[in-house]
Amino acid sequence: MTLIQDTLPQTRHLATAIPGPASTALHREREAHVTSGFGVALPVFINRAGGGILEDVDGNRIIDLAAGIAVTSVGASNPHVQTRVAAQMGRFTHTCFMVTEYDSFTQVAAWLNTHVPGDFDKRTALFTTGAEAVENAVKIARAATGRERVLVFDDAYHGRSLLTLAMTAKENPYKLTFGPFPGEVFRAPTATRLWARGAEATATSELKAVEALLDENGPETFAAMVIEPIQGEGGFLVPAPGFLAGLRELATRHGIVLVMDEIQTGLGRTGTLFASEHDGVAGDLTLTAKALAGGLPLSAVTGRADIMNSVHKGGLGGTYAGNPVACAAALGVFEAFEDGTLLGNANTIESTAREILEPLVAETSVVAEFRGRGAMLALEFTDKATLAPLPALAAEVAAACHGQGVLVLVCGTDGNVIRLLPPLVIGQELLRDGLQVLRGAITAANNARPDAANTAALASA
Ligand SMILES: *Cc1c(COP(=O)(O)O)cnc(C)c1O
C-alpha cells in the first residue's frame, strides 16, 4: 500500500486563493443538492489528507489544527488503521452484531475495559455516534437505578439528537427551533473560568451549588450525572482542581451513576488516554467516540459490569452498532497508541503551543486566557477590561488563518474561543508554522481594534 504520508508533503502551500476555483465550483454544486441546514467552517473540498495536512482540490495544502473535530488524532490516513480496514473490507462489511457475531467487537470492548479509568470489573457496549453513546448511557443508568432524572452542567455539549440536545447547553445553532425536548434534565453550574467569576468562586462554592440543586430536587430521583472532564464545544473549559472529585463524591453518596463524557477528550487527546486521569477520577460509565476509530463511526459506553449488565436482554443495540469495519479501525487506533509516542506528541504539542501563544495573554487586550491540556488547547477572546466576549474577533482571526492555509475552529457558548485540535502525528515544524500564522492573525486583529491602545492601558491599570 502506498502511504499518503510518504507522498503528501508536510508543508503549507497556497496554490490559489482559499477557497480556490475548483472548491468554489464544487461548493456551488453542493448548494444545489445538499440541505442548507449544514454549516461549514472552511468551504474547501479535500482531495487527500494525512499527517498534519489537508490537501484540497485546487492543490492547496492546509495545516490541519482541527482533526475533523478531534477525530483523526492518529492522522487521517494512519497506516495501522488503513491496513486493518482494508483487510476487513476484503472479508465482509457487515453482519449486524445482533444477528451474527465477529470477534473484533469483543476485542474493542476488551481494550476499552482494560484502559478506561476505574479499578473495577467492566463491560462495554458499542454504538455508532457520540450522541447514541450518551443516550444509551442514560438508558443504562435509568435501568440500573430505577430513577429518571439526569443532571448536566452549564456549557455542556452532548450531541444533536433530541435527548442530547436537552442535555446540551448552547441554544444557537444547536437547539434553536427544534424543541420541545425530553424532560427530567437539570442543569448545574461548573467550576470553570474562575478568573472571570471573581475571587470568591472556587470549586468548593460551585460544588455546594450542585449539592443544593440535588437536595432541592431530591438526590434519590437522579439516575445519572453527565460531565465532560474538559468541556469541548462549550469552550475547552478545564474544571478547577477538585471539581470532578467533588462530583464523584456526590454521585457515590447518592447512588447516582457518574457518566464521564470523554467523547472529545478520550483516546490521547489531552496527553493521557483519558482526560479524567488528570483528576484521578473514574466515571461509573465512560463514553468514547470521535477519535476511537480514526474517522470511522464508532462509539462506546464502558463501565461497571453490574450497571452495564442491569439492562434486559435485547434492550441495547442498533443496526450498525459496532460495525466490523469501524471495529477494525479502532483496533488500528489502539495499535497506533501502543508505543506511547502519540501521548508524548500530545504533550509536546502543548509545550510548543504554550511557547508561541501564551505570551498573547500579556501582549494583547483581547486574549483573556490560554487553556487546555495536551493537544486540546484554546484561546478565549474576551475584552479584558469589560469581560465582554468577542465572538466577532474570534471569527475574524479564524478567517485570517483560513485565508493563509491554517484550519482552526471556533467554539464556546459565546462563540469567542479558538480551539486547537491538531492530529497527534503533526510534525513540529508544520505545527510551529501554523501557530505562528495564528499568532500573527491575533496580533493584527488586536492592533486593528479602534480602542486597542485604550483597552490595553485599562487592562494593565
Ligand atoms: C461530539 C460530542 C458528542 C456527540 O458526538 P456525535 O458523534 O457528534 O454524536 C457528545 N459529547 C461530546 C463531549 C462531544 O464532543
The ligand as an ORCA input file, in Angstrom:
! r2SCAN-3c Opt
* xyz 0 1
  C     -19.034     15.416     19.650
  C     -19.508     15.165     21.004
  C     -20.687     14.439     21.245
  C     -21.589     13.959     20.135
  O     -20.936     13.079     19.252
  P     -21.579     12.805     17.801
  O     -20.749     11.683     17.257
  O     -21.438     14.077     17.032
  O     -22.988     12.434     18.015
  C     -21.037     14.200     22.566
  N     -20.285     14.631     23.584
  C     -19.143     15.339     23.389
  C     -18.331     15.783     24.558
  C     -18.726     15.650     22.094
  O     -17.630     16.371     21.900
*
